[in-house]
Amino acid sequence: MRTGRAQATAAATAPKKQMKIIKKLDIYIIRGFLQLFAGTFFICLFIFVMQFLWKWMNDLIGKGLTIDLLGRFFWYSSLTLIPMSMPLAVLLASLISFGNLGERYELLSMKAAGIPLIRILMPLIIVAAAISGSSLYFQNRVSPYATRELSRLAWSMRQKSPELEIPEGIFYSEIPGYNLFVEHKNPETGMLYGIMIYTNSGGYNDIQIVLADSGRMQSTADKMYLKLTLWGGERFRNMDAQSSSMLRASVPYMRESFVQETDLIPFDANFNLMDADLFSHNAQTKDMREIQHSIDSMSHMIDSARHAVYANILQWHMRKELPKGIADSMAIVEQAARMPAFDSLYLALTDGQRVRAWRTALNRAETMASESQFRALETSDRNLSLRKHRIEWHKKFTMSLACLLFFFIGAPLGAIIRKGGLGVPVVVSVIIFIFYYIVNQAGENNAKTDVWTIESGTWLSTAVLLTTGIFLTHKANTDSVVFNVEGYRNFFMRLLGLRDSRKLNRKEVIIDDPDYTTLPRRLTELSEYCVDCRRTMHLRRIPNYVDIFFRPGQDKRAVELSDRLEAFVDELHNSRDNVILMYINEYPVVFPNAHTRPFESKRLNMAVGIFLPLGIVFYFRIWRFRLRLRKDMHSIERINGLIAQRIIRQGYNTIERTS
């Protein structure tokens, strides 16, 4: 009874312990993933922000922007790039985390304990789904506001006048309407020496040239003007205001000398923040509700414009004003159909009336064509804006769903590759993300230009990620070697007809030595067999195309040659003589069926033979293998002779016979 109770108690507590172990395992996996996700997220965000700032670098340098403005610019640019950084961070974190588990054999231990891969992925699937949901919320709530504020700051910074920093020895043209040349300047006092000013602020007909010995340039208190004070100079002004050519020597000019002169030059150096309503038409500054409202409004406007164009064309065709009560297009068509035939009206006209009718029709046609082109441009702009809004609406879902799909790519890929750290995972992640970005941009561009539908263009990258994730998850769950480099290497070597050389090293422990007493004789017999094969197999002849692809067979003599050669290699590998080991490494690897048929499958051979272009390629490949087999036989004969001479010269066969 006690034994039965103990067993029942153990059986009752076993599931609890097992569930407790799995719960700790889930916490361990989630903790490792979140730590990597936090690190990779900030790294990816930093890279994207640097790439974004590089595009705006020329518009930010030299503007005298304050720290708070630059800080706001960096902050809003970071917020707008978070939706792009999250999928890459999920991909990189999942790939590194499961690569670490595989590299430390922890993943193998979990599978050995009976935990399937799907159960190991389950806690992180929930985490990835939560990240995907938060990405959708962020794109719908935070990202539109950040995009609108970033657009305001960026365009305001671009419109701001640059800080006044006049160089020496070159013309400075950053002041609108002025070209300023300074020969020398004193940075401590702010004095300018050797000044030449070329100005056309009054237009090209009022060009002035000012020469001054020295001067000083300062900004006014409101930073709306530049105060230019000049000493000891002359001013040259064009007197012929009507003349548009300065190349003629007869153009009169006025020369004016001054001791001191002060000019105010309009130069707004303040930072003026643009109105946010100027960017309200941008789809990226709207949430999903606002985008849907804009889509409905633009669709109604486009339909109204199309109906107006249709009614206008029918009105021109009827050559009179439509009644106000006719609003239905079917009524317009019926009214046009009741008009008299064109031929009867045309024949009833005189020659002069016909000429006037043709001219009137031509003028009406040109007017209608111009109006149609104008309306087409207006409609095309509205259609483009409508497509952008629809793309942005779908993009909020595709970008958030990419976080979950990238997890189903990174986690199985890390379990297959079993490489952690920042080496191989980073390279693989960058390649996958670049491929995703190219596919996504191609789909969006085709949808934007109306080459594809909006749904097919925006969801193309999601479909690619989904199929890739399903494939990799299945391969990882079945412990596939789809990423085994050695397997691909062997496949391409066989396809190209390449062979590995033998790499046999000396054995540390040798139990049975080669039979040196009979080896010279047996090697000679193998050489004679090679000679007989070369004579009877006719390997230099052109092979028969039908025999190769439609009647392939097995060359028994080549099979026997390969078996006998491998038997000699296995026996001689037990030798303690390094020279003999060197000789056996020179033996070629004989493929006994490579010169008879391309593939093992009979149907595949027939299919390749029927497809003549591919069949010709494999035909010459077979011929090459036949010539290579003949060359291999010569090599075997040569190496057999060298080994037999080595055995006789060293006296191995005599020592063996004596012992």
Salt bridges, closest charged atoms under 4 A:
ASP26 OD2 - ARG119 NH2 3.01
ASP59 OD2 - ARG158 NH2 3.09
GLU106 OE2 - ARG104 NE 3.31
GLU149 OE1 - ARG152 NH1 3.41
GLU163 OE2 - LYS160 NZ 3.88
GLU165 OE2 - LYS185 NZ 3.54
GLU168 OE2 - HIS184 ND1 3.73
GLU234 OE2 - ARG255 NH2 2.64
GLU261 OE1 - ARG235 NH2 1.99
ASP263 OD2 - ARG235 NH2 3.46
GLU371 OE2 - ARG375 NE 3.30
GLU378 OE2 - ARG382 NH2 2.63
GLU392 OE2 - LYS396 NZ 3.99
ASP450 OD2 - ARG387 NH1 3.93
GLU455 OE2 - ARG390 NH2 3.02
GLU455 OE2 - HIS394 NE2 3.94
ASP479 OD1 - LYS111 NZ 2.68
GLU486 OE2 - ARG489 NH1 3.28
ASP500 OD1 - ARG489 NH2 2.93
ASP513 OD1 - ARG576 NH1 2.51
GLU525 OE2 - ARG521 NH1 3.14
ASP532 OD1 - ARG535 NH2 2.49
ASP532 OD2 - ARG557 NH2 2.37
ASP547 OD1 - ARG551 NH2 2.75
ASP555 OD2 - HIS595 NE2 2.78
GLU560 OE2 - ARG564 NH1 3.95
GLU566 OE2 - ARG502 NH2 2.64
GLU571 OE2 - ARG522 NH2 2.91
ASP577 OD2 - ARG646 NE 2.85
GLU586 OE1 - ARG638 NH1 3.93
GLU600 OE1 - ARG597 NH2 3.07
ASP632 OD2 - ARG499 NH1 2.73
GLU637 OE2 - ARG534 NH2 2.82
